[in-house]
Amino acid sequence: MMVKLDKIYTRGGDKGETSLTDGTRAKKYNPRINAYGSIDESNAAIGIARLSTQGDDDEMLNRIQNDLFDLGADVSLPMGGKYESTALRITQEQVDRLEQEIDLMNENIDPLKSFVLPGGSDAAAYLHLARTIVRRAERLLVEVAEKEEISPIAIKYLNRLSDHLFVLSRRANNNGKDDVLWVPGKNRES
């Protein structure tokens, strides 16, 4: 499927509504719109992280960015209806790929002895930011799923993606050796 955009503005959203993929109009603050807006935001944060990554890490993030567009398409089209037979839905294979990559990366990283503070290298800090945005998208999508049918694989993908970004951030911190660790109560007394 190829997308062609001749005109960037349509004026269709000037009154606070936008269209879902099936043509249904929804308020811009609709929970479904918020969910795929956060998916888009996480994609942008990953784009920033990619400014500081290379090699296999950058290739994984490139695939993930494409997956996030698939996921946005999935979430923007309500389940069922006349478009379901041609709907672009996130797949279990995309989730499985994330799990395989997590397992491979984690083989070379020491187990954690404390929680990790976002930071260390630039790449790690950006990946942590992307991870927290993905977590928000996941929370919002779970909220939508309480009222409307949502692909359970879409929620699973976001859950696994946040884990992937966490492990990748540790890998970007010299396989966890340069992680910034939380020291409980460190600053309570002078």
N, C-alpha and C positions, 0 to 999 in steps of 0.2 A: 504494500500500500504506500503510495507516494502522496505527500501532502503538498499542496500548492497554495500559497498565500499571495494573492495579487494586491490586496489592500490590507494594511496593518490595522487601521482603525475602522470600526463599523458604526460607531455611535450607539450600538445596541445596548451597551451597559451604562449609558449616561444617567439612567434613572434608578441605578442601584440593583439591577438584575443582570443575570448572565444566562447563557444557554448551556444545558447539559448536552451531551453528545446526541441524545435522542430528540433534541429540539425543545424539550421541556424548559420553561423559564424558571429560574430560582433566584431568590435574594442573594446578594453577594456575601451575606453573613450566614447563609445556610450551612449547617454542619458538614454536609458533603463537600461544599465549595471550600470550606475551611480545611478539610482533610486534604483535598488534592492541591490546595494552595500551599500547605506545609510540605507536601511531597515535592512540589516544584521548588520551594525554598531550600529543602535539603539537597536537591540536585544542584542548585546554585552554590551552596556551601561546599559540596564535593568539587565543583569546578574550581573554587578557590584553593582547596586542598591540593588539587592536581598541579597547581603552580609550583608546589614544593615536592612533588613525587616524580619518580621515573621508573623505568623498567617494568617488572611484573606488577608492582603496586599501581603504577599508572594505568596499565592495561586492565587490571581488575576494576579500577575506578571508572574507566571508560565504559566497560560492560555494564557496570552498575548504573551509570548515568542513563544509558539506553534503556535498561530495565525500568528505571524510574519514570521514563516517558510511557513505557508500556503500562506501568502501574497507574499513572495518571489517567491514561485512556480507559483502563479498567474501572477505576473509581468514578469517572465522569459519565459512565453509561450505566444507568440502573439495570439490575439483573432482570432477566425475562424480557418480555416485549418483542416487538417485531425485528429488532436488530440483534437479538441474542445469538442467532446462528452465525453471524459474522463478527461478533464482538471480540476485541483483543483483550484477553484476560491473562493475568500473570499465571505462570504454571508452576507445578511442583518441581519441575526440572530446574527452574531458576532458583528456587529455594535450596534444592539439593546442591547446586553449584556453590552457593554461598557457604553451605555447611562444609563442603569439601575444601574450599579455600581456607576457611577458619581452621579446620583440623591441620592442614599443611603448614599454615603460618604458626600455629600454636606449638608445633613440635620443637621449635627452636627458642621458645620463650620460657623463661623460668616462671614457676607458679607465683602468684601474688601473695605477699605477706601483709598487705594493707590495701586500702582503696587508693586509686590513682587520681591525682588532681589533674585537670586538663592543663597540659603544658609540655615542657621539654623542648622538643624541636618545633619549628614552625609547622611542619606537616602534621605532627601529632596534635598540636593545638587546634588546627583547622579541622582535623578528622574528629576530634572530640566535639567541636561545635556542630559539625554535620550530624554526629551521632545523637546529640540532644534534640536537634530539629526532627530527625527521624523518629525519636521517641514521642515527640509531640504529635507528629502525623499519625503514629500508631494509636495514641490515646484518642485522638479525634475520630479515627476510623472505627475504633471499637465503640465509641459513642454513637456513630451513625448506625452501626450494626445492631444496636439495641432497638432501633426503630424501623430500619429498612434492611432488606437482604443485601449483604455484601459478601463477596467471595472470601471464604475463610483463608484461602491461600494468600490473598492480598494482605491480610493481617499478619499471617505467618511470615510473609516476605519481609515486612517492616520490622518485625521482631528479630528475625535473623540478621537483617541488615545492620541493626544497631550493634549486635554482637560482633559482626564482621568489622565494622568501623572501629570498635573498641580494640579488637585484636590488631588491626592494621595500625592503629595509633601507637600501640606498644611496640610493634615491629619498627615503626618510624623512629622510635626512641631507643635505637640500638638494641632491638629485641628485648625491650623492657629494662635494660640496664640503666638507661637515663630517664626512666619514669620519675615523675615527681609524686612522692607518696604522701598520703595524708598521715599526719601525726596527731592522734586524738588529744585534744586539750593542750596542744603545744603552746599556745599564746595566752593561756588563762592566768598565768602568774608572771610577774616581771622579774 
